[in-house]
């Protein structure tokens, strides 16, 4: 039996959950749940973008308004960045040759962005590092990898690296005390 009190999230062909609506509200506030996030009631197999569920439309619209309202806030000194503060990210991805431009719209939708090279961008956003990742990975193909660094909060995340590279990244980032969210 499907429950609409509990929901699962599908990211890059992996299923997470079940989560309560309250947990999903927290995820939306953190930027980990967006209108394009794939959801299904716990036990379900029909995945739809969160924006297609009336229960989440208002929640996600409220979060988008909060993000827009908070954009451009002065983040103050480098020692204290709160979630929701506008910070700088570096996004590095490895995509099929010639298709890097398909991610340009996605990256520019996250916030003010500048392309450093074809596969390296800097972007400002009030999302968490996981929120930025969740905006990008639905647009990646299975073997395309991405590495994202939150330059102010000292956090990073990555997706679609082979196990050996993943293990090396985890070891390198954790050995210097950086919070890794792989």
Backbone bond lengths (Angstrom), bond angles and torsions (degrees), N, CA, C in turn:
res aa  C-N    CA-C-N  psi(-1)  N-CA   C-N-CA  omega(-1)  CA-C   N-CA-C  phi
1 X - - - 1.457 - - 1.527 109.54 -
2 X 1.325 117.69 135.15 1.449 122.13 -179.38 1.514 110.38 -82.87
3 X 1.316 115.36 139.55 1.451 121.33 179.04 1.513 109.47 -115.44
4 X 1.336 116.79 128.36 1.453 118.93 176.04 1.527 110.61 -93.91
5 X 1.334 116.77 7.05 1.461 120.76 172.12 1.527 110.11 -85.94
6 X 1.307 116.25 -23.15 1.459 122.27 -179.58 1.518 109.13 -126.72
7 X 1.340 115.23 139.77 1.451 121.38 -173.87 1.516 110.28 -131.95
8 X 1.323 116.30 153.48 1.457 122.40 174.33 1.523 108.49 -115.96
9 X 1.329 115.03 151.17 1.462 122.69 179.42 1.530 107.83 -116.11
10 X 1.330 116.01 137.41 1.469 120.94 178.17 1.526 108.19 -113.29
11 X 1.330 115.53 121.69 1.458 121.55 179.50 1.522 107.83 -131.63
12 X 1.324 116.09 121.24 1.468 121.81 177.85 1.527 111.28 51.13
13 X 1.315 116.55 48.38 1.464 124.81 176.91 1.531 113.48 67.92
14 X 1.339 118.48 10.50 1.468 121.82 175.12 1.525 108.39 -110.13
15 X 1.317 116.33 142.67 1.455 121.73 -177.50 1.527 109.33 -108.07
16 X 1.337 115.49 132.02 1.459 122.31 -179.51 1.527 109.02 -122.59
17 X 1.314 116.25 145.02 1.449 120.24 177.61 1.506 110.71 121.52
18 X 1.288 117.70 -170.10 1.466 127.13 13.85 1.534 112.33 -80.86
19 X 1.343 114.49 153.78 1.450 123.25 178.81 1.520 108.91 -123.74
20 X 1.312 115.51 150.15 1.459 120.44 175.16 1.527 108.80 -79.35
21 X 1.321 116.56 165.53 1.462 120.81 177.22 1.528 109.49 -61.22
22 X 1.333 117.54 -38.04 1.470 121.25 178.86 1.533 110.68 -61.30
23 X 1.325 117.06 -41.32 1.468 120.26 177.78 1.523 110.35 -65.08
24 X 1.338 117.09 -40.35 1.461 120.24 179.02 1.527 111.00 -65.68
25 X 1.335 117.44 -34.66 1.467 120.27 175.13 1.525 110.30 -61.74
26 X 1.337 116.51 -41.97 1.466 120.39 176.41 1.526 110.36 -61.99
27 X 1.340 116.68 -43.66 1.461 120.80 179.23 1.531 110.43 -60.61
28 X 1.333 117.07 -40.79 1.467 120.94 179.30 1.528 110.00 -64.31
29 X 1.314 116.71 -41.87 1.462 121.20 179.28 1.538 110.72 -63.21
30 X 1.341 116.56 -35.56 1.466 121.76 -179.97 1.522 112.40 -81.63
31 X 1.332 117.49 -9.53 1.454 120.76 -177.74 1.517 113.06 87.26
32 X 1.323 117.41 6.97 1.467 121.08 -179.61 1.522 111.56 -84.78
33 X 1.324 118.15 -17.55 1.457 123.41 175.65 1.519 107.13 -120.35
34 X 1.326 116.23 122.11 1.459 120.75 -179.85 1.529 108.77 -123.17
35 X 1.311 115.57 175.67 1.462 119.69 -179.82 1.524 111.98 -63.08
36 X 1.327 117.65 -22.75 1.466 120.27 179.87 1.531 112.83 -94.40
37 X 1.329 118.51 -2.19 1.470 121.14 177.79 1.522 109.92 -63.08
38 X 1.326 116.64 137.72 1.464 121.59 -179.46 1.522 109.71 -85.78
39 X 1.347 116.21 125.81 1.461 123.10 -178.66 1.523 110.34 -126.82
40 X 1.331 114.69 154.60 1.462 122.21 170.57 1.519 106.91 -150.73
41 X 1.336 116.80 146.27 1.465 118.17 173.39 1.531 109.19 -57.79
42 X 1.328 117.13 147.29 1.460 120.97 179.94 1.522 109.04 -51.35
43 X 1.313 116.44 129.33 1.459 121.83 -178.77 1.512 113.63 89.90
44 X 1.335 117.12 -7.76 1.464 121.02 -178.30 1.513 112.36 -84.85
45 X 1.308 115.43 163.90 1.465 120.99 178.53 1.525 111.74 -126.14
46 X 1.319 117.23 1.06 1.456 121.56 179.83 1.529 108.16 -100.07
47 X 1.324 116.14 106.90 1.461 122.04 -175.57 1.518 110.43 -93.90
48 X 1.333 115.78 130.83 1.466 121.79 179.12 1.515 108.84 -134.80
49 X 1.330 115.63 152.37 1.465 120.04 175.81 1.526 108.62 -62.39
50 X 1.319 116.65 143.58 1.462 122.19 -176.80 1.525 111.83 -55.27
51 X 1.326 117.67 -32.48 1.467 120.84 -178.12 1.536 112.47 -63.31
52 X 1.336 117.31 -17.95 1.457 121.00 -178.92 1.531 113.09 -86.90
53 X 1.309 117.77 -5.04 1.469 121.82 176.94 1.519 108.55 -101.35
54 X 1.339 117.74 117.53 1.467 120.23 -179.07 1.524 113.04 -54.16
55 X 1.322 118.06 -33.26 1.462 121.16 -178.91 1.527 112.05 -62.70
56 X 1.324 117.49 -25.23 1.462 120.68 -176.71 1.519 113.46 -105.15
57 X 1.321 118.47 -14.38 1.465 121.07 -177.42 1.524 111.40 -58.33
58 X 1.326 117.19 -50.28 1.467 120.44 -178.55 1.525 110.58 -63.73
59 X 1.327 116.87 -43.46 1.457 121.37 -179.83 1.528 110.79 -59.16
60 X 1.321 117.12 -46.82 1.460 121.14 -177.60 1.529 111.00 -71.71
61 X 1.329 117.88 -35.40 1.462 120.31 176.27 1.520 110.66 -64.79
62 X 1.352 116.88 -40.70 1.461 120.77 177.59 1.519 110.40 -62.73
63 X 1.325 117.70 -41.01 1.466 121.10 -179.32 1.522 109.96 -67.18
64 X 1.331 118.28 -38.98 1.465 121.33 178.80 1.528 110.10 -64.21
65 X 1.338 117.05 -40.55 1.458 120.22 177.99 1.524 110.59 -63.56
66 X 1.338 116.18 -43.10 1.462 119.77 178.78 1.522 109.93 -60.90
67 X 1.338 117.62 -42.31 1.449 121.47 -179.67 1.518 110.64 -62.59
68 X 1.347 116.42 -46.20 1.457 119.76 -179.54 1.518 110.39 -64.65
69 X 1.322 117.04 -40.84 1.454 121.07 -179.33 1.524 110.68 -64.25
70 X 1.343 116.39 -37.55 1.450 120.52 -176.97 1.519 113.98 -84.15
71 X 1.330 118.29 -9.07 1.457 120.57 -175.00 1.522 109.90 -64.39
72 X 1.319 115.12 137.38 1.456 119.83 178.35 1.514 113.54 88.14
73 X 1.349 117.48 4.18 1.448 119.57 178.07 1.516 109.55 -61.01
74 X 1.303 115.87 145.45 1.452 120.83 175.20 1.515 107.77 -72.94
75 X 1.320 116.51 121.36 1.449 119.68 -177.21 1.514 112.43 -84.13
76 X 1.310 118.30 -0.52 1.458 120.59 175.57 1.515 111.99 70.37
77 X 1.350 114.97 -148.42 1.463 118.02 -177.24 1.520 110.87 -78.46
78 X 1.318 116.23 166.93 1.457 122.04 -174.82 1.509 114.13 -71.27
79 X 1.329 119.61 -11.08 1.461 119.82 -172.88 1.518 113.86 -84.89
80 X 1.308 119.51 -18.04 1.462 119.32 -174.77 1.518 111.60 -138.62
81 X 1.312 116.53 94.95 1.452 121.82 176.02 1.507 107.84 -108.58
82 X 1.306 116.85 120.80 1.450 121.00 177.71 1.517 108.96 -91.07
83 X 1.344 115.72 157.14 1.457 119.25 172.43 1.526 106.66 -58.53
84 X 1.301 116.88 139.19 1.462 120.98 -178.59 1.516 112.42 97.13
85 X 1.344 118.17 -13.75 1.454 121.18 175.76 1.522 108.77 -77.14
86 X 1.320 116.30 148.40 1.456 120.30 177.63 1.526 108.10 -77.60
87 X 1.315 116.06 124.00 1.466 122.07 -179.35 1.524 109.93 -132.95
88 X 1.320 116.13 171.20 1.463 122.83 -179.05 1.516 110.91 -98.47
89 X 1.314 115.34 139.47 1.460 122.81 176.49 1.520 109.16 -123.62
90 X 1.316 115.45 148.77 1.467 122.11 167.88 1.525 105.63 -111.76
91 X 1.318 116.29 128.01 1.461 122.24 179.65 1.525 107.78 -117.37
92 X 1.316 115.39 122.44 1.466 121.70 179.10 1.524 106.90 -121.81
93 X 1.314 117.05 127.09 1.456 118.60 -179.78 1.510 110.69 -137.76
94 X 1.319 114.31 155.89 1.457 122.12 177.95 1.520 106.53 -121.85
95 X 1.315 115.23 105.07 1.462 120.21 -177.89 1.519 109.47 -120.18
96 X 1.308 115.25 168.87 1.463 121.97 178.86 1.527 108.91 -56.23
97 X 1.311 115.94 134.66 1.453 122.32 -176.55 1.533 111.52 -47.91
98 X 1.321 114.86 131.80 1.455 120.63 176.24 1.514 115.16 83.68
99 X 1.338 118.23 -2.62 1.466 118.61 -177.68 1.527 112.85 -111.25
100 X 1.326 117.52 12.11 1.458 120.51 178.68 1.530 111.41 -62.18
101 X 1.322 116.66 -29.99 1.468 119.57 -177.37 1.524 112.59 -66.15
102 X 1.350 118.40 -22.30 1.470 118.84 179.16 1.526 111.37 -67.30
103 X 1.334 118.02 -19.89 1.459 120.84 178.17 1.525 112.55 -88.41
104 X 1.325 116.98 -11.13 1.461 120.08 -176.52 1.525 112.35 -57.62
105 X 1.318 118.36 -46.71 1.464 121.38 179.96 1.516 111.07 -61.68
106 X 1.326 116.44 -41.11 1.464 121.18 179.48 1.521 110.22 -62.27
107 X 1.324 116.45 -48.17 1.467 120.62 -177.57 1.525 110.59 -65.72
108 X 1.326 117.09 -43.05 1.470 119.35 178.48 1.529 111.83 -66.17
109 X 1.330 116.90 -24.70 1.468 120.52 176.14 1.520 113.05 -72.13
110 X 1.321 117.25 -19.02 1.463 121.57 179.08 1.528 110.47 -75.65
111 X 1.323 116.67 -34.46 1.461 121.51 -179.45 1.510 109.78 165.43
112 X 1.344 116.99 -176.50 1.460 119.85 178.11 1.531 109.93 -55.73
113 X 1.315 116.21 128.48 1.461 120.31 -172.34 1.520 110.66 -135.19
114 X 1.334 113.76 154.19 1.457 121.20 177.09 1.521 108.15 -137.91
115 X 1.334 115.75 127.69 1.466 121.09 178.39 1.524 108.25 -83.22
116 X 1.327 116.14 117.83 1.459 121.50 178.35 1.528 109.40 -82.78
117 X 1.326 116.63 -49.20 1.463 123.06 171.76 1.524 106.20 -138.57
118 X 1.317 118.25 -177.77 1.459 120.63 -179.15 1.523 112.80 -53.32
119 X 1.325 117.08 -39.61 1.462 120.73 -174.02 1.523 113.92 -115.10
120 X 1.328 118.01 15.19 1.470 121.31 178.68 1.524 108.37 -132.00
121 X 1.335 114.95 127.73 1.455 121.98 -178.42 1.518 109.73 -130.56
122 X 1.298 115.92 153.93 1.452 121.82 165.89 1.525 106.18 -117.75
123 X 1.320 116.32 139.20 1.466 120.99 -177.38 1.522 108.81 -145.22
124 X 1.324 115.89 146.54 1.461 121.81 174.93 1.515 108.37 -105.58
125 X 1.333 116.12 138.04 1.457 119.91 179.43 1.513 109.72 -161.67
126 X 1.333 114.97 160.42 1.468 120.08 173.67 1.521 110.96 -97.01
127 X 1.341 117.61 6.40 1.457 121.24 176.76 1.522 110.41 -74.33
128 X 1.311 116.23 161.39 1.457 121.04 169.27 1.524 108.41 -76.94
129 X 1.319 117.04 168.86 1.465 120.10 177.72 1.530 109.88 -61.09
130 X 1.340 117.28 -35.97 1.465 120.41 177.03 1.523 110.97 -69.24
131 X 1.317 116.77 -34.31 1.462 120.40 176.86 1.518 111.62 -63.44
132 X 1.342 116.52 -42.41 1.465 120.90 177.20 1.535 109.36 -62.93
133 X 1.325 116.02 -45.17 1.474 120.40 178.86 1.526 110.45 -58.99
134 X 1.329 116.95 -44.52 1.465 120.64 -178.13 1.522 112.70 -66.21
135 X 1.317 117.54 -24.98 1.460 120.20 175.55 1.530 111.24 -74.74
136 X 1.332 116.75 -32.77 1.464 121.19 -173.22 1.523 113.37 -88.85
137 X 1.330 118.35 -44.22 1.468 119.45 -168.31 1.526 115.81 -63.25
138 X 1.337 120.75 -26.25 1.471 116.65 175.68 1.535 112.76 -63.53
139 X 1.326 117.04 -15.93 1.468 121.28 -177.20 1.528 112.74 -100.81
140 X 1.333 116.27 1.54 1.467 120.67 177.99 1.516 110.04 -94.21
141 X 1.319 116.19 149.56 1.454 120.54 172.06 1.521 108.36 -85.82
142 X 1.324 116.89 167.74 1.461 122.32 -171.07 1.527 113.29 -53.09
143 X 1.299 119.07 -43.73 1.470 121.19 -175.33 1.530 113.05 -95.10
144 X 1.307 118.66 10.91 1.455 121.59 178.32 1.531 108.75 -95.03
145 X 1.327 115.87 128.60 1.462 120.21 -175.41 1.519 111.33 -106.97
146 X 1.327 114.50 157.05 1.462 121.14 177.31 1.531 108.33 -141.43
147 X 1.325 115.35 143.57 1.457 123.46 176.96 1.516 106.36 -130.69
148 X 1.342 117.60 125.97 1.461 121.94 -174.69 1.523 108.89 -125.67
149 X 1.332 116.03 132.61 1.460 122.02 179.59 1.522 108.61 -119.82
150 X 1.328 116.37 127.92 1.467 123.27 170.87 1.524 105.03 -88.11
151 X 1.316 116.91 105.67 1.460 121.80 -171.14 1.528 113.56 -69.57
152 X 1.319 118.60 -25.86 1.455 120.08 -178.99 1.523 113.44 -92.43
153 X 1.326 117.26 -40.42 1.463 120.09 -175.43 1.528 112.85 -88.46
154 X 1.333 116.80 -5.50 1.456 120.43 178.34 1.519 113.19 67.09
155 X 1.333 116.86 39.53 1.460 121.30 178.84 1.516 109.26 -121.21
156 X 1.316 114.81 157.55 1.460 119.53 178.37 1.520 109.14 -146.86
157 X 1.307 114.98 162.85 1.458 121.60 174.69 1.515 108.09 -154.40
158 X 1.312 116.33 159.90 1.454 121.02 178.32 1.514 109.49 -151.42
159 X 1.326 114.77 165.27 1.468 120.84 -176.72 1.518 108.81 -149.96
160 X 1.327 115.70 145.67 1.465 124.50 172.03 1.528 114.47 67.10
161 X 1.339 117.69 30.89 1.452 119.88 171.93 1.524 108.02 -92.39
162 X 1.322 116.81 148.83 1.456 120.78 176.60 1.531 109.00 -63.58
163 X 1.334 118.10 155.00 1.476 121.02 -174.95 1.526 114.64 -51.78
164 X 1.332 117.98 -41.59 1.469 119.98 -178.89 1.532 110.82 -64.72
165 X 1.321 117.08 -45.72 1.468 120.72 178.28 1.520 110.62 -64.79
166 X 1.322 117.11 -40.02 1.461 121.47 177.98 1.532 110.53 -59.41
167 X 1.330 116.73 -46.23 1.465 121.10 -179.85 1.530 110.95 -62.50
168 X 1.326 116.85 -41.93 1.467 120.34 179.28 1.528 111.60 -66.38
169 X 1.330 116.98 -41.23 1.462 120.43 177.18 1.521 110.86 -61.52
170 X 1.320 115.94 -47.04 1.463 120.39 -179.53 1.524 110.13 -59.30
171 X 1.305 116.85 -47.14 1.467 121.22 -179.05 1.536 110.31 -62.10
172 X 1.331 117.70 -46.09 1.460 121.46 -178.27 1.528 111.59 -63.18
173 X 1.327 117.68 -46.55 1.454 120.59 -176.59 1.519 112.15 -72.44
174 X 1.309 117.28 -37.77 1.457 119.42 -179.84 1.516 112.08 -73.71
175 X 1.338 118.32 -27.78 1.462 120.98 -179.14 1.526 111.99 -69.36
176 X 1.333 117.43 -23.55 1.469 120.18 178.29 1.516 112.12 -101.59
177 X 1.332 116.64 8.20 1.462 120.46 174.74 1.499 115.34 80.48
178 X 1.321 118.60 16.53 1.463 121.17 177.10 1.514 108.77 -85.66
179 X 1.314 117.48 138.15 1.465 122.40 179.25 1.519 108.47 -74.67
180 X 1.330 115.67 114.42 1.461 121.43 -179.84 1.518 109.28 -103.20
181 X 1.324 116.91 134.06 1.466 122.91 179.22 1.510 108.98 -121.12
182 X 1.298 117.93 68.82 1.462 119.48 -177.78 1.497 111.13 -83.68
